[in-house]
């Protein structure tokens, strides 16, 4: 069920080889398919968009039906269980409060007499959020992508998601969109939806940033339109790493490993422990619990292929494993997790103690669940308010301040061989010095 790796006699490279195997060996076929779709959307707009939606989703749309109407949203809300709606609102409140703490600001200061510098922080005008749909429903992804944009001050949030049968979207998805403050919703998905957001069509406006997870074609399309628009990241298969010791609860750990595994056959669930006995108990617990789960076949496939039990000599060695793998989700399932936290350098989101399982972060606690995968937590961060803003710097120099700096700037410009740059300063210096002499 879990591949056992004894790091007391193996090297970390063995683990990386297993995890890297999850990535598609050759992405070119997916990339070229996505490129072809993007080019077609850019050329033919809505017509191409509707054709791809008919081909891939078996749904026929037109300009009257592609956009979700207010009436559709109202009808959807009536179908949503009130308990579910309340849970959505509570989760949205937690997510908003957390992301409010990430807000940046504009500022200015006077460095010295006649010299003012500063920074302007502005929200992007339009954000596009991609929400996986069709057979599945991910209202949590709506909250996690739209709320940070709303907190940042984005004026127009455009959501795209694949339609289900009868041109309809999940009522839970629509309810989440209203709770999160989405401004417009379109029933399109796949690479064609990314193209519509990047380039704009007759119906769908182009955006400044595209965020949210999707399938391999969506990922490739986001990669290809980067530069035309901003994107959050290109996400790979999901993963969780749990660090535990002999006193950790094997029942909890087994449940958490399987909660990650049910996402996708390519998902990776990893237990790192200094206790051989705990590892054996966790495997027993997995076998006991799995039969009652709805996605047990996906869980079995995921655990058989990419589930790992890594044994280390001591927990400190486990921390080294964490920092080299840089997991998307990290659970410190130990009695004193805050003692270990300073040693964690690379992880997307960290869950502290046995009462803080990863699903809390997926749905409710507040931190974002759009996270860096495949080791990119070494240099990427979770989706945040900062993704939806941009910064401009500004400077002001008085005549006196310019004269004071002029020789240094001229020297630096001439040192680079850029005489026109130097001349821009010289002509002002000559004028100002001439005025001084005249006085």
C-alpha positions as a printed NumPy array, in Angstrom:
array([[  0.   ,   0.   ,   0.   ],
       [  2.849,   2.409,   0.874],
       [  6.342,   2.031,  -0.559],
       [  8.737,   1.762,   2.368],
       [ 11.985,   3.686,   2.068],
       [ 14.59 ,   3.451,   4.812],
       [ 16.536,   6.692,   4.593],
       [ 18.99 ,   5.319,   7.094],
       [ 20.403,   3.397,   4.151],
       [ 19.04 ,   5.223,   1.092],
       [ 19.4  ,   8.656,  -0.407],
       [ 16.817,  11.366,  -0.962],
       [ 17.299,  11.01 ,  -4.747],
       [ 15.313,   7.757,  -4.633],
       [ 12.301,   9.642,  -3.29 ],
       [ 12.609,  12.408,  -5.846],
       [ 12.695,   9.871,  -8.675],
       [  9.388,   8.393,  -7.513],
       [  7.737,  11.804,  -7.176],
       [  9.093,  13.091, -10.468],
       [  7.579,  10.077, -12.195],
       [  4.154,  11.618, -11.526],
       [  4.839,  14.359, -14.06 ],
       [  3.851,  13.631, -17.621],
       [  6.884,  12.316, -19.476],
       [  6.167,  14.367, -22.587],
       [  4.023,  17.454, -22.354],
       [  4.511,  18.485, -25.968],
       [  1.349,  16.803, -27.237],
       [ -0.751,  18.58 , -24.604],
       [  1.067,  21.861, -25.138],
       [  0.573,  21.776, -28.908],
       [ -3.119,  20.911, -28.569],
       [ -3.554,  23.817, -26.162],
       [ -1.588,  26.115, -28.482],
       [ -3.853,  25.22 , -31.415],
       [ -6.976,  25.93 , -29.368],
       [ -5.611,  29.245, -28.116],
       [ -4.748,  30.389, -31.621],
       [ -8.23 ,  29.475, -32.82 ],
       [ -9.885,  31.38 , -29.969],
       [ -7.69 ,  34.399, -30.687],
       [ -8.674,  34.266, -34.364],
       [-12.371,  33.325, -34.261],
       [-13.503,  34.343, -30.78 ],
       [-16.933,  33.204, -29.628],
       [-17.52 ,  30.977, -32.639],
       [-14.492,  28.857, -31.823],
       [-15.349,  28.936, -28.111],
       [-18.801,  27.461, -28.713],
       [-17.451,  24.825, -31.103],
       [-14.913,  23.557, -28.574],
       [-17.52 ,  23.545, -25.799],
       [-19.805,  21.437, -28.007],
       [-16.952,  19.061, -28.906],
       [-15.437,  18.583, -25.451],
       [-18.392,  19.116, -23.093],
       [-21.249,  18.051, -25.388],
       [-23.05 ,  21.311, -24.608],
       [-24.284,  23.737, -27.263],
       [-24.035,  27.381, -26.252],
       [-24.63 ,  30.786, -27.821],
       [-24.266,  34.394, -26.695],
       [-27.61 ,  34.207, -24.861],
       [-26.763,  31.065, -22.869],
       [-23.   ,  31.21 , -22.299],
       [-23.293,  33.702, -19.445],
       [-24.998,  32.724, -16.193],
       [-28.029,  34.918, -15.588],
       [-29.22 ,  36.347, -12.278],
       [-32.279,  34.116, -12.542],
       [-30.062,  31.019, -12.793],
       [-28.189,  32.079,  -9.679],
       [-31.4  ,  32.672,  -7.737],
       [-32.794,  29.278,  -8.751],
       [-29.51 ,  27.613,  -7.822],
       [-29.539,  29.174,  -4.355],
       [-32.964,  27.685,  -3.723],
       [-31.581,  24.216,  -4.416],
       [-28.616,  24.528,  -2.071],
       [-28.988,  23.028,   1.367],
       [-29.091,  25.81 ,   3.968],
       [-26.574,  24.005,   6.148],
       [-24.159,  23.907,   3.195],
       [-24.781,  27.585,   2.464],
       [-24.058,  28.514,   6.084],
       [-20.837,  26.488,   6.002],
       [-19.836,  28.332,   2.805],
       [-20.448,  31.689,   4.465],
       [-18.438,  30.698,   7.548],
       [-15.542,  29.493,   5.397],
       [-15.692,  32.671,   3.298],
       [-15.505,  34.771,   6.455],
       [-12.401,  32.904,   7.642],
       [-10.748,  33.206,   4.22 ],
       [-11.491,  36.922,   4.026],
       [-10.11 ,  37.621,   7.503],
       [ -6.895,  35.744,   6.767],
       [ -6.318,  37.477,   3.443],
       [ -7.079,  40.912,   4.875],
       [ -3.785,  40.582,   6.749],
       [ -1.909,  40.305,   3.427],
       [ -2.938,  43.697,   2.084],
       [ -0.052,  45.897,   1.045],
       [ -0.069,  49.69 ,   0.912],
       [  1.097,  52.725,  -0.951],
       [  3.717,  54.876,   0.758],
       [  6.039,  57.821,   0.256],
       [  8.908,  59.347,   2.172],
       [ 11.282,  62.285,   1.953],
       [ 14.791,  60.883,   1.884],
       [ 16.38 ,  64.308,   2.239],
       [ 15.379,  67.892,   1.383],
       [ 14.093,  67.971,  -2.201],
       [ 14.036,  64.18 ,  -2.644],
       [ 10.753,  62.255,  -2.406],
       [ 10.292,  58.607,  -3.303],
       [  7.444,  56.194,  -2.889],
       [  5.391,  53.244,  -4.023],
       [  1.852,  53.065,  -5.377],
       [ -0.041,  49.834,  -4.754],
       [ -2.966,  49.288,  -7.129],
       [ -5.297,  46.367,  -7.607],
       [ -5.466,  44.78 , -11.053],
       [ -8.657,  45.829, -12.833],
       [ -9.947,  42.426, -13.958],
       [ -9.221,  38.927, -12.676],
       [-10.187,  35.646, -14.316],
       [-10.704,  32.618, -12.116],
       [-10.844,  29.094, -13.48 ],
       [-12.907,  26.602, -11.491],
       [-12.874,  22.92 , -12.475],
       [-16.372,  21.671, -13.204],
       [-18.323,  19.292, -15.391],
       [-18.713,  16.066, -13.422],
       [-17.027,  17.438, -10.308],
       [-17.925,  20.422,  -8.17 ],
       [-15.38 ,  22.534,  -6.286],
       [-17.088,  25.459,  -4.543],
       [-14.072,  25.735,  -2.235],
       [-11.952,  26.696,  -5.26 ],
       [-14.349,  29.545,  -5.982],
       [-13.844,  30.963,  -2.488],
       [-10.073,  30.516,  -2.556],
       [ -9.59 ,  32.301,  -5.867],
       [-12.25 ,  35.014,  -5.793],
       [-11.974,  36.22 ,  -2.19 ],
       [ -8.275,  37.248,  -2.351],
       [ -9.063,  39.168,  -5.539],
       [-11.986,  40.897,  -3.853],
       [ -9.885,  41.752,  -0.777],
       [ -7.184,  43.177,  -3.07 ],
       [ -9.75 ,  45.532,  -4.595],
       [-10.144,  43.97 ,  -8.044],
       [-13.114,  45.677,  -9.689],
       [-14.203,  42.895, -12.035],
       [-13.946,  39.181, -11.244],
       [-14.763,  36.896, -14.166],
       [-15.294,  33.196, -13.5  ],
       [-15.203,  30.406, -16.074],
       [-16.15 ,  26.811, -15.369],
       [-17.146,  23.886, -17.634],
       [-20.9  ,  23.304, -17.986],
       [-22.622,  20.122, -16.949],
       [-25.63 ,  18.532, -18.567],
       [-28.435,  20.771, -19.873],
       [-26.091,  23.805, -19.956],
       [-26.236,  24.038, -16.171],
       [-23.661,  24.562, -13.466],
       [-23.597,  23.056, -10.007],
       [-25.881,  24.997,  -7.627],
       [-23.107,  24.838,  -5.021],
       [-20.654,  26.45 ,  -7.46 ],
       [-23.067,  29.292,  -8.19 ],
       [-23.82 ,  29.797,  -4.501],
       [-20.113,  29.99 ,  -3.731],
       [-19.62 ,  32.514,  -6.534],
       [-22.248,  34.798,  -5.075],
       [-20.857,  34.461,  -1.553],
       [-17.346,  35.268,  -2.849],
       [-18.444,  38.308,  -4.854],
       [-17.854,  37.059,  -8.411],
       [-19.118,  39.605, -10.938],
       [-19.788,  37.419, -13.982],
       [-19.805,  33.688, -14.717],
       [-19.393,  31.921, -18.056],
       [-20.121,  28.269, -18.81 ],
       [-16.886,  27.409, -20.563],
       [-13.856,  25.382, -19.552],
       [-10.649,  23.853, -20.828],
       [ -7.914,  25.55 , -22.829],
       [-10.609,  27.406, -24.773],
       [-11.739,  29.187, -21.598],
       [ -8.155,  30.218, -20.826],
       [ -7.894,  31.62 , -24.345],
       [-11.11 ,  33.594, -23.909],
       [ -9.811,  35.12 , -20.665],
       [ -6.4  ,  35.899, -22.123],
       [ -7.461,  37.408, -25.441],
       [-11.109,  38.3  , -24.938],
       [-13.965,  37.384, -27.263],
       [-17.132,  39.152, -28.354],
       [-18.76 ,  37.988, -25.114],
       [-16.014,  37.371, -22.567],
       [-13.685,  40.243, -21.571],
       [ -9.921,  39.796, -21.451],
       [ -8.422,  39.864, -17.961],
       [ -5.191,  40.913, -16.293],
       [ -4.583,  37.683, -14.361],
       [ -5.802,  34.075, -14.589],
       [ -5.792,  31.923, -11.458],
       [ -7.108,  28.544, -10.412],
       [ -6.381,  24.849, -11.   ],
       [ -7.392,  22.757, -14.007],
       [ -6.503,  19.702, -16.056],
       [ -3.333,  19.298, -18.107],
       [ -4.752,  21.256, -21.064],
       [ -5.724,  24.134, -18.792],
       [ -2.254,  24.073, -17.232],
       [ -0.545,  24.118, -20.627],
       [ -2.812,  26.927, -21.838],
       [ -1.991,  29.024, -18.774],
       [  1.698,  28.446, -19.395],
       [  1.339,  29.564, -23.019],
       [ -0.609,  32.765, -22.319],
       [  1.753,  33.88 , -19.553],
       [  3.14 ,  37.207, -20.658],
       [ -0.103,  38.082, -22.402],
       [ -1.629,  37.965, -18.926],
       [ -0.347,  37.199, -15.457],
       [ -0.964,  33.717, -14.034],
       [ -0.715,  32.326, -10.52 ],
       [  1.266,  29.134, -11.19 ],
       [  1.221,  25.946, -13.261],
       [  0.113,  23.336, -10.762],
       [  1.091,  19.681, -10.897],
       [ -0.257,  16.659,  -8.993],
       [ -1.131,  17.334,  -5.362],
       [  0.799,  16.045,  -2.344],
       [  0.858,  15.845,   1.424],
       [  3.803,  15.018,   3.677],
       [  3.166,  14.073,   7.308],
       [  5.962,  14.146,   9.876],
       [  5.169,  11.938,  12.871],
       [  6.808,  10.169,  15.792],
       [  6.011,   7.206,  18.053],
       [  3.412,   9.204,  20.014],
       [  1.437,  10.302,  16.943],
       [ -2.06 ,   8.904,  16.329],
       [ -1.883,   6.298,  13.522],
       [ -5.646,   6.457,  12.953],
       [ -5.479,  10.178,  12.229],
       [ -2.428,   9.828,  10.004],
       [ -4.019,   7.071,   7.915],
       [ -7.143,   9.195,   7.431],
       [ -5.082,  12.211,   6.355],
       [ -2.979,  10.237,   3.886],
       [ -6.132,   8.9  ,   2.246],
       [ -7.826,  12.308,   2.187],
       [ -5.029,  13.469,  -0.082],
       [ -4.937,  10.286,  -2.143],
       [ -8.612,  10.548,  -3.127],
       [ -7.893,  13.719,  -5.132],
       [ -6.174,  11.978,  -8.013],
       [ -4.352,   8.732,  -8.883],
       [ -1.253,  10.937,  -9.323],
       [ -1.549,  12.481,  -5.848],
       [  1.262,  11.632,  -3.461],
       [  0.806,  10.862,   0.241],
       [  4.012,  10.624,   2.261],
       [  4.626,   9.657,   5.879],
       [  8.025,  10.48 ,   7.361],
       [  8.687,   8.993,  10.784],
       [ 11.417,   7.892,  13.141],
       [  9.187,   5.092,  14.439],
       [  8.982,   1.808,  12.556],
       [  6.134,   0.721,  14.828],
       [  4.061,   3.779,  13.941],
       [  4.516,   3.102,  10.233],
       [  3.163,  -0.431,  10.63 ],
       [  0.151,   0.814,  12.592],
       [ -0.63 ,   3.436,   9.942],
       [ -0.647,   0.772,   7.209],
       [ -3.05 ,  -1.312,   9.308],
       [ -5.306,   1.686,   9.792],
       [ -5.382,   2.414,   6.064],
       [ -6.527,  -1.138,   5.402],
       [ -9.222,  -0.817,   8.082],
       [-10.581,   2.551,   6.975],
       [-10.373,   2.405,   3.191],
       [-13.29 ,   0.047,   2.576],
       [-15.803,   2.597,   3.837],
       [-14.669,   5.377,   1.508],
       [-16.436,   6.334,  -1.728],
       [-13.256,   6.787,  -3.79 ],
       [-11.357,   3.783,  -2.478],
       [-10.208,   2.68 ,  -5.94 ],
       [ -8.582,   6.052,  -6.631],
       [ -7.055,   6.   ,  -3.143],
       [ -5.619,   2.519,  -3.679],
       [ -4.109,   3.476,  -7.03 ],
       [ -2.606,   6.654,  -5.624],
       [ -1.144,   4.975,  -2.542],
       [  0.159,   1.982,  -4.48 ],
       [  1.966,   4.186,  -7.003],
       [  2.989,   7.264,  -5.046],
       [  2.336,   6.562,  -1.369],
       [  5.58 ,   6.542,   0.613],
       [  6.567,   5.508,   4.127],
       [  9.969,   7.059,   4.796],
       [ 11.838,   5.915,   7.876],
       [ 14.491,   8.212,   9.339],
       [ 16.873,   7.907,  12.248],
       [ 15.492,  10.968,  14.065],
       [ 12.978,  13.744,  13.454],
       [ 15.742,  16.184,  12.559],
       [ 16.494,  13.962,   9.56 ],
       [ 12.812,  14.159,   8.692],
       [ 13.023,  17.953,   8.572],
       [ 15.842,  17.656,   6.049],
       [ 13.586,  15.439,   3.918],
       [ 10.816,  18.047,   4.139],
       [ 13.059,  20.867,   3.003],
       [ 14.35 ,  18.887,   0.042],
       [ 10.925,  17.674,  -1.114],
       [  9.251,  21.081,  -0.463],
       [  5.757,  19.577,  -0.16 ],
       [  2.552,  21.342,  -1.133],
       [  0.93 ,  20.386,   2.202],
       [  2.931,  19.607,   5.329],
       [  1.437,  18.17 ,   8.523],
       [  3.597,  18.325,  11.654],
       [  1.661,  15.614,  13.48 ],
       [  3.734,  15.797,  16.649],
       [  3.1  ,  16.948,  20.201],
       [  5.095,  20.194,  19.957],
       [  4.851,  21.32 ,  16.318],
       [  5.856,  24.923,  17.071],
       [  9.262,  23.668,  18.202],
       [  9.838,  22.295,  14.698],
       [  8.294,  25.159,  12.722],
       [ 11.444,  27.339,  12.582],
       [ 13.296,  24.469,  10.876],
       [ 10.768,  24.196,   8.029],
       [ 12.144,  26.176,   5.083],
       [ 10.163,  24.806,   2.155],
       [  6.438,  24.02 ,   2.27 ],
       [  3.301,  25.45 ,   0.693],
       [  1.008,  25.29 ,   3.716],
       [  1.857,  23.919,   7.168],
       [ -0.631,  22.19 ,   9.478],
       [  0.354,  22.183,  13.133],
       [ -0.486,  19.28 ,  15.432],
       [ -2.789,  16.274,  15.211],
       [ -5.979,  18.351,  15.433],
       [ -5.138,  20.367,  12.318],
       [ -5.584,  18.04 ,   9.326],
       [ -5.062,  19.2  ,   5.762],
       [ -8.82 ,  19.306,   4.894],
       [ -9.158,  22.233,   7.313],
       [ -6.976,  24.203,   4.938],
       [ -8.729,  22.897,   1.849],
       [-12.079,  24.242,   2.951],
       [-12.28 ,  26.386,   5.995],
       [ -9.44 ,  27.732,   8.11 ],
       [ -8.528,  30.775,   5.999],
       [ -5.123,  30.235,   4.317],
       [ -5.337,  29.637,   0.586],
       [ -5.478,  26.126,  -0.838],
       [ -4.042,  27.126,  -4.226],
       [ -0.479,  26.056,  -3.456],
       [  2.848,  25.378,  -5.181],
       [  3.394,  21.702,  -6.088],
       [  6.196,  19.424,  -7.309],
       [  8.869,  21.031,  -5.153],
       [  8.155,  24.581,  -6.311],
       [  7.461,  25.622,  -2.711],
       [ 11.221,  26.259,  -2.697],
       [ 10.507,  29.508,  -4.56 ],
       [  6.728,  29.911,  -5.078],
       [  4.098,  30.948,  -2.528],
       [  0.397,  30.203,  -2.021],
       [ -2.108,  32.306,  -3.939],
       [ -2.601,  35.548,  -2.043],
       [ -3.844,  39.117,  -2.172],
       [ -0.395,  40.092,  -3.455],
       [ -1.039,  38.221,  -6.702],
       [ -3.873,  40.612,  -7.519],
       [ -2.011,  43.88 ,  -7.089],
       [  0.806,  45.653,  -8.893],
       [  3.231,  48.331,  -7.771],
       [  4.537,  51.513,  -9.33 ],
       [  7.43 ,  53.473,  -7.878],
       [  7.764,  57.238,  -8.117],
       [ 10.475,  59.829,  -7.412],
       [ 10.601,  63.605,  -7.227],
       [ 13.806,  65.726,  -7.202],
       [ 13.957,  69.453,  -6.681],
       [ 16.517,  71.574,  -8.573],
       [ 18.873,  71.479,  -5.621],
       [ 18.546,  67.717,  -5.196],
       [ 19.176,  67.122,  -8.914],
       [ 22.33 ,  69.236,  -8.838],
       [ 23.599,  67.297,  -5.844],
       [ 23.12 ,  63.96 ,  -7.618],
       [ 24.083,  65.034, -11.135],
       [ 27.805,  64.192, -11.082],
       [ 27.181,  60.668,  -9.784],
       [ 24.496,  59.973, -12.39 ],
       [ 26.648,  61.349, -15.234],
       [ 29.596,  59.222, -14.087],
       [ 27.489,  56.059, -13.949],
       [ 25.869,  56.684, -17.358],
       [ 29.184,  57.407, -19.058],
       [ 30.643,  54.308, -17.398],
       [ 28.034,  52.266, -19.263],
       [ 28.681,  54.114, -22.502],
       [ 25.214,  55.666, -22.532],
       [ 26.076,  59.245, -23.383],
       [ 22.481,  60.253, -24.115],
       [ 21.585,  59.265, -20.566],
       [ 24.436,  61.424, -19.291],
       [ 23.372,  64.277, -21.557],
       [ 19.869,  64.227, -20.099],
       [ 21.417,  65.185, -16.768],
       [ 24.055,  67.531, -18.241],
       [ 21.602,  69.853, -19.996],
       [ 19.741,  70.361, -16.733],
       [ 22.941,  70.807, -14.767],
       [ 24.18 ,  73.465, -17.21 ],
       [ 20.92 ,  75.373, -16.976],
       [ 20.793,  75.226, -13.197],
       [ 24.459,  76.173, -12.76 ],
       [ 23.98 ,  79.022, -15.255],
       [ 21.105,  80.362, -13.206],
       [ 23.227,  80.153, -10.082],
       [ 26.059,  82.089, -11.788],
       [ 23.644,  84.71 , -13.057],
       [ 22.442,  85.277,  -9.545]])
